[in-house]
C-alpha cells in the first residue's frame, strides 16, 4: 500500500502533536488486541493507526475520549445521596402505613428557661490542687 504521510492525516486532526498522541494511543490499542478497521498489508501498528485516521475508519474524537479516559487516575462517580434515617425508632418497632412516626414518638421539649435552670443546678467538678510550678533548675 502507498505510504501514509502526516499530510494525509492533518486534515482530520489539525494539530500535529494531537495527531501523534492519538495515533500512538491507537497503536497501543491495536497492540493490546483491539481489532483493526483496515487491512494490515504487513504494516506496523503505528502505520496502521495513521492509516485508520487518514481513511476515517476511526474518529479522532473517539480516540481523544479514550485517551483521556486511560490517562485519568481518579474517576469521579456520582453516587446517590443516602436517605434520611430516623435516629430514634418508634415505640411500635416499625413504620406504620403512611402515618408519620413523629406523632407516635414522645418528644422531650425544653424551654430556654428550663435549660438554664437545669444548667444552674449542675455542680462543677471539684477543683484539684494545682501542682507547684518547677523552674528550669528543678526547684519548686
Secondary structure, DSSP 8 states (H G I E B T S, - for coil): -----HHHHHTTSS-HHHHHHHHHHHHHHHHTT---SS--TT--HHHHHHHHHHTTSS-HHHHHHHHHHHH-S-------------SS--TTSS--SS--HHHHS------HHHHHHHHHTS-------------TTS--
